Amino acid sequence: MSRDCQLLVRHNGRPVQLSARLRHSGDDLVVFLHGLGCAKEAFDGAFDIPLLNRLSLCAIDLPAHGRSARLPAAAYQLETIAGLVADAVRQLKYERLVLVGHSLSGAIGLLAAQNLDRLAAFVSIEGNLISEDCGMISRNIAAETPPSFAAHGFQALRTALHESPATDLQTWSTWLAACDPTGLQAIATSLVQWCDGGELLAMFERIPYRSYVHGDNSALDYLWPSIHGTPVYAVSKAGHFPMIDNVDGFYRLLHSLLNKALRTTSPVAIPA
């Protein structure tokens, strides 16, 4: 049975609470990390599907999101957030670890993985890797000044998502309402800097057992040449949120990937 909890970590000596949903069911742990402006509830389906019953699961609200703590504005750097996530994961019991990161957390998960032991697999769900991945929303947020985004841009984004005919974007709007606008703008800025820097793709390619999952309706032709050599899987009838658009299809695929990874791989350290 899952439970909501707070994972206590520290930033500059001060306590920071990360809200999480946790279920301990076995020795192997899957940690789910959500996208920009989203929440841990993006992965509620993982806790409901019987296929994953034998795995321990944890979904975490990132700082500035959901019910997690807010940080000082200067602390909203991807590497800082990834460090807090890694600290939280190290508190959990597991023999082998799988990280599943969506969008923004495709990047945060990669950074966290550098400081985590016993990693068996990494699953990127349309995770940010290169500059072009920032074209949907994050680059527009980063282009605004923090005061402008807090005063106008944040509400404009919420309204645009809420008024969209797409149910996944409407759900995104609901999660966005719980976010800290200042933190969101700073995280988006850091995300753009990391994607433009070119390091994320190299980190991804150094992970021995990695996979990339996308919705079949997502326009990602620009990306395929960059991730040649990485196993890529499409979820039918889905866009940027395949775990919402096609819950059964996504988790059947994830179960297959995890089953293969945990059957054929040993936990490894990420090569430097």
N, C-alpha and C positions, 0 to 999 in steps of 0.2 A: 504494500500500500504506500502511495506517495504522500508526502507532507510538504507544506510550505515552511521554509526556515530562513534564517539569516546567517550567512557565512561572514564571520568577522575577520577582516584583514586590516592592515595598517598602511597609511600613507604619511610619510614624514613624521612617524611616531604617533599619529592620531588614528583612532579607530574609524574604520569605514565598514558599513554593513552592506553586503550584497544580498539582495533578495533572491531566493532560489526555490525551485521545486525539486524534491529529491526522493528517489526510491532506491532502496538497497535490495537487490534481488540476486546478486551473484558477484563473482570475483572480477568480472570485466565491466568497466564503467564507460558509458557514453555521455559526453558533455556537449550540450547544445548551446550555441551562442547566436543570438539574434542579430538582425540588421539595424541600420540607422533609423532611429525613431520608432523602433518596434519594441517588443517585450518578450519575456520568456514564454508567454502564452502562445506564441507562434508555433511552439512545439508541443502543445497540449496533446496532440494526436499520438505522440510517442508513448504516452503513459496509458493510453486506452487500447492500443492495438495488441492483441495476444501474442503476435509474432515476437515482440521484444520482451516478453515476460521474464525471461531468464537473464536479462541484462540489468545492471544497475544504471539508473538514468539520473542526470542532473541538468536542469535548464536554469540559466542564470540571467537576471536582469543586469545589464551593464550600468555603470555609474551614469547618472543623468537620465536614466530610463526606468520606467515601471516604478517599483517600490524600493529600488536601491538608493543609496545615499547620493547626495550631490557633493561635488568636489570644488575646490577653488578653481577659478577659470583657467589659470595657468597649468593646472594638472590634467586638463583634458587632452592629453597627447596619446596617440595609439599605444606607444610603448609603455606609458604609465598604466593605462587601463589593462593592457595585456599582462603586465606584472602583477596587478591586483587579481586578475582572473587566475593566473598561475598559482598565486599564493592560496587562493580559495580552493582550487582543485587539489593542491597538495594536502589539504586537510581531510580529504575524502579517502576512503579505503578502496583500493583496487589493485589487481594484479597486472591488468593491461588496460590501456586508455585509448579511447577513440574520441577525437575532436570533430564536431560537426559545426561548421560555421556558415552562416548565411550572409551574403552581401558584405556589409561592413565587417562582419566577424569572420569572413573568409580571410581578411587581413589581420584582425586582432587574434584570431586563432593561430595563424602562422607565427606571429610574434610570441604568443604564449607558449607555443610548442618548443621554442628554443630553450625554455627553462623548465621543461617537464620531462620526467623520466617515464619509461615503460610505455611509450607511445606505439600503438600497434597500427593505427591508420588515421588518416585525415581525409574528411569529406568536405569539399567546398561546394556550397549551393550557390551558384552564380556569385561566387566571392570575388571581391575586388583584388585584382592582380596587376593591371596595367592602366595607363592614363585614361584610355577610352572607357573603362568601367565606371568612371565618375560622371559620365554624361547624363545619367537619369535625373538625379536630384542633388547629390552631394556637391558637385562643382558650383551649382547655382547658389546653394546655401553658403558655401565658402566665399563666394564673390561678394556677399553682403557684409557690411560692418556688423559687429555684434549688437550695437544698439539698434540699428535698422532692422535686423532680423528679429530681435526680441519685440520690437514695437509693431512691426508690420509683416515681415516675411513669414514668421512662424504661423500667424493666423491665416495668412493667405495660402500657405501650403496646406494647412489643416482643411480649409474650405475647399480647395481644389480636390483633395483626396476624398473628402466627404461627399462631394457632388459628383464624383465619378460614377459611371454605371457599373464599374467593376467592383464586385464584392470584396476582393482582396484589398483593393485600395481604400475602400470604405472602412475595413477593419484596421488597416494601417492608420487611418485618421484617428480611430479610437485610441490606439496605442500612443500615437503622437501626443494626444492631449495630456498624457501623464509625464511627458518629458520636460526637462529644463531647457528652455530655448538657448540660453547662453552656453550651456554645455554642448548642446546639439551643434551649434554653429562652430564651436572650437573643435569638436570631434570631426566634423565634416572637413574643416580646414586641414587638420592633421592627416586625414585620410587622403585628400587630394595630394598633399605633399609626399606621402609614402608611395602612392600609385605613380606619380610623376617621377619619383626617384629611381624606379626600376628594380628595387631590391626584393619586392614581394614575390615576383615571378621566380627569381632565383631561389628564394626560400622554399617555395612550393615544389620546385623541381628537385630539391635535395631530400624531400621526404620519400622514403622508399615505397611505401604503400599509400598512394594518394588517388583520389578520384574526383571528378568534376561532374556535378549534377545540375541540369538546367531544365526549365520548362520548354516544351517544344514550340511554344508561341513566342519565345524570346528571340529577339534579333541580335545574334551574337557572332555573326560571320566574321567580324573583325578580330575575334579572339582566337579562332581555331588555329591559325598559323603559329601563334605564340605558345600554345599548350600542346603542340604536336608531341606525341609520346606519352601523354597522360590519358588514362581511360576516361572517356566521356559518356555520360548516360543522360538520355532525355526522358522526362516525365510527360506523358501525353495529356492533352487538354489542360495545359498549365502555362503560366507565365512566370514572372519573377518570384512568385511565392508558391512553388510547387507543393509544399507541405500543407498549403491551405486550399489551393485550387483542385488538387487531386490527392486527398488524404490517403486513400487506400493504395493508389498507385505509387505514391512517393514512399510510403513506409514498407511496401513490399520490396521496392527496389533497395531501400536502405537495409532492410533485413538481409537481402541477398549479398550486398556489399560487405556488411559486417560479418556475416557467416563465413564468407570466403576469407576475409582478412584475419579473423580470429582463428580460423582453422589452419591457415597456411603461413602465418607470420608469427614471429616472436617480437616482443617489445624491443624497441631500439632507441638509441640516442640519435638525435638529429645531427648529421655531419656539419661541422663548422664551416 
